[in-house]
């Protein structure tokens, strides 16, 4: 089972002082997460002002900081960072240092064009599927068989509602013949329960400050590495023969 550490997301250090922002902080967090058992990391690039960024210089600083670690890493391309689809594509087209993979939410305008562009430049794509609309768009795009994985990431905070969204998206992907690897993760109230659900389904998952600020017992997590360490025994226990 692949376990990805999602290092920061949209959270700032106001949410937790250990949330990484700068390239140097991302590298330290990624190293710690890898030592704790994460096999890859995902992060949102920040500019000098601390805001999320898709600018080529900011991405290059992060890529150059993480590349020596030898740990696969990917970045967000969220539409909220640059709201105009053409401007977003133009900014990403100016990247000179490329991550191993990029996350693209397929319920966002311009997702298929962006995925096609990055695939053409040799960047792997993980498809964010938050709902049935994203699943339908992925099937229509015809890009699923070229992607690294589909990432189910329901936004609902009630577990039953989150699982309903996942089931709707799964049925659409199944009907569309989408067979690429699947990852399931939650956020905040569903982070740990959906990690457990991912393991029982044989899906990959992720954990980190983007998805949770607390450990399974409710205590504040000390770091991204601390979240990964808390996840590893749950994965091992649930993944053991005869437990699922």
C-alpha positions in Angstrom: 0.0 0.0 0.0 1.3 3.4 -1.0 1.2 6.0 1.8 1.7 9.6 0.7 2.5 12.4 3.1 0.5 15.6 2.3 2.7 18.2 3.9 0.8 21.4 4.0 -2.2 22.0 1.7 -4.0 25.3 2.2 -3.0 25.4 5.9 -0.7 28.1 7.2 1.6 28.1 10.3 -1.3 29.8 12.1 -3.0 26.5 12.0 0.1 24.7 13.3 3.6 26.0 13.7 5.1 22.9 12.0 3.2 23.3 8.7 6.0 23.8 6.1 5.9 26.8 3.7 9.3 27.6 2.4 11.3 25.3 0.1 13.7 24.6 3.0 10.9 23.7 5.3 9.3 21.5 2.8 12.6 19.6 2.4 12.9 19.1 6.1 9.3 17.9 6.4 9.6 15.6 3.4 12.8 14.0 4.8 11.1 13.4 8.1 8.0 11.9 6.5 10.1 9.6 4.4 12.0 8.4 7.4 8.7 7.8 9.2 7.5 5.6 6.4 5.9 7.7 3.7 6.8 6.5 0.1 6.0 9.9 -1.5 5.0 13.4 -0.6 2.6 16.0 -1.9 2.7 19.7 -1.2 1.4 23.1 -2.2 4.2 25.5 -3.3 4.3 28.9 -1.5 5.7 32.2 -2.7 7.8 34.6 -0.7 4.6 36.1 0.8 3.5 32.7 2.0 0.6 32.5 -0.4 0.1 29.4 -2.6 1.9 29.8 -5.9 2.3 28.3 -9.4 5.0 30.7 -10.4 8.0 29.0 -12.2 10.6 30.4 -9.8 8.7 29.3 -6.7 8.1 25.8 -8.1 11.8 25.5 -9.1 12.9 26.4 -5.6 10.8 23.6 -4.1 11.7 21.1 -6.7 15.4 21.8 -6.3 15.1 21.5 -2.5 13.3 18.1 -2.6 15.0 16.4 -5.6 18.2 15.4 -3.6 16.0 13.4 -1.1 15.2 10.8 -3.7 11.6 10.6 -2.6 8.9 10.9 -5.2 7.0 14.2 -4.8 4.1 16.0 -6.4 2.5 19.5 -6.3 -0.9 20.9 -6.3 -2.3 22.8 -9.3 -5.5 23.9 -7.6 -7.7 26.3 -9.6 -8.0 28.6 -6.6 -4.3 29.5 -6.9 -4.9 31.0 -10.4 -8.6 31.2 -11.1 -8.5 31.9 -14.8 -7.9 28.5 -16.6 -5.8 30.0 -19.4 -3.6 31.9 -17.0 -3.1 28.8 -14.9 -2.1 26.8 -17.9 0.2 29.6 -19.0 1.9 29.8 -15.6 2.4 26.0 -15.5 3.7 26.1 -19.0 6.6 28.3 -17.8 7.8 25.7 -15.2 11.5 24.9 -15.9 11.9 22.5 -13.0 9.3 19.7 -12.9 7.9 17.6 -10.1 7.5 13.9 -10.4 3.7 14.2 -10.4 1.0 16.8 -10.2 -2.4 16.7 -8.7 -5.3 17.9 -10.8 -8.9 18.2 -9.6 -11.2 17.1 -12.4 -14.1 19.1 -11.2 -12.2 22.3 -12.1 -12.5 24.1 -15.4 -9.5 23.3 -17.6 -8.5 20.1 -15.9 -8.2 17.9 -19.0 -6.2 20.5 -20.9 -3.8 20.9 -18.0 -3.4 17.2 -17.6 -2.7 16.8 -21.3 -0.1 19.5 -21.1 1.7 18.0 -18.1 1.6 14.5 -19.5 3.2 15.8 -22.6 6.1 17.2 -20.6 6.6 13.9 -18.8 4.9 14.8 -15.5 2.8 12.0 -14.0 -0.8 13.0 -13.0 -2.9 12.0 -10.0 -6.5 12.8 -10.6 -8.4 14.4 -7.8 -12.0 13.0 -7.7 -14.1 14.7 -5.0 -17.5 13.9 -6.5 -19.4 12.3 -9.4 -18.9 15.3 -11.6 -15.1 14.9 -11.4 -15.5 11.2 -12.2 -17.7 11.9 -15.2 -15.2 14.5 -16.5 -12.3 12.0 -16.2 -14.2 9.4 -18.2 -15.1 11.9 -20.9 -11.5 13.1 -21.1 -10.1 9.7 -22.1 -7.0 10.4 -20.1 -7.5 7.9 -17.2 -5.3 5.2 -18.7 -2.4 7.7 -18.9 -2.6 8.8 -15.3 -0.7 7.7 -12.2 -3.7 7.2 -10.0 -7.2 8.3 -9.2 -7.5 10.0 -5.8 -10.9 9.9 -4.1 -11.0 12.9 -1.8 -14.6 13.5 -0.6 -15.1 16.9 1.1 -18.0 15.9 3.3 -17.2 15.8 7.0 -19.9 13.2 7.9 -18.5 9.7 7.1 -21.7 8.3 5.6 -21.9 11.3 3.2 -18.2 11.0 2.3 -18.6 7.3 1.5 -21.7 8.0 -0.6 -19.7 10.4 -2.7 -16.9 7.9 -3.1 -19.4 5.2 -4.1 -21.0 7.4 -6.7 -17.6 8.2 -8.2 -16.5 4.6 -8.1 -19.6 3.5 -10.0 -18.9 6.0 -12.8 -15.3 5.0 -13.1 -16.2 1.3 -13.1 -18.8 1.8 -15.8 -16.2 3.8 -17.8 -13.6 1.1 -17.6 -11.2 3.1 -15.5 -8.7 0.7 -14.0 -5.7 2.9 -12.9 -4.6 2.6 -9.2 -6.9 4.2 -6.6 -6.2 6.3 -3.6 -8.7 7.3 -0.9 -8.2 9.9 1.8 -10.3 12.1 4.0 -9.8 15.5 5.7 -10.2 16.6 9.3 -13.1 14.6 10.7 -12.8 11.8 8.1 -9.0 11.6 7.8 -8.3 8.6 10.0 -11.5 6.7 9.2 -11.0 7.0 5.5 -7.4 5.9 5.8 -8.7 2.8 7.5 -11.3 2.4 4.8 -8.6 2.7 2.1 -6.6 -0.2 3.5 -9.7 -2.4 3.8 -10.5 -1.7 0.1 -6.9 -2.3 -1.0 -6.5 1.4 -2.0 -3.5 3.6 -1.4 -3.9 6.5 1.0 -2.3 9.6 2.4 -2.0 11.6 5.7 -0.3 14.8 6.7 -1.0 18.3 7.8 -3.1 19.0 4.7 -5.6 16.3 5.8 -5.3 16.3 9.7 -3.8 18.3 12.5 -4.5 15.6 15.1 -3.4 12.1 15.8 -6.0 9.2 15.9 -6.5 9.7 19.7 -7.3 13.4 19.2 -4.0 14.8 20.4 -2.3 17.5 18.3 0.2 16.0 15.9 3.7 17.2 16.4 4.7 17.1 12.7 4.0 15.5 9.4 6.4 12.7 10.4 4.3 12.2 13.6 1.2 11.7 11.5 2.9 9.2 9.2 4.2 7.3 12.2 0.7 7.1 13.6 -0.6 5.8 10.2 2.0 3.1 9.7 0.9 0.6 12.4 -2.8 1.1 11.4 -1.8 0.2 7.8 0.2 -2.8 9.0 -2.6 -4.0 11.3 -5.4 -3.6 8.7 -3.3 -5.0 5.9 -2.3 -8.2 7.8 -3.7 -11.5 6.5 -7.2 -12.2 7.8 -8.0 -8.7 8.9 -9.8 -7.4 5.9 
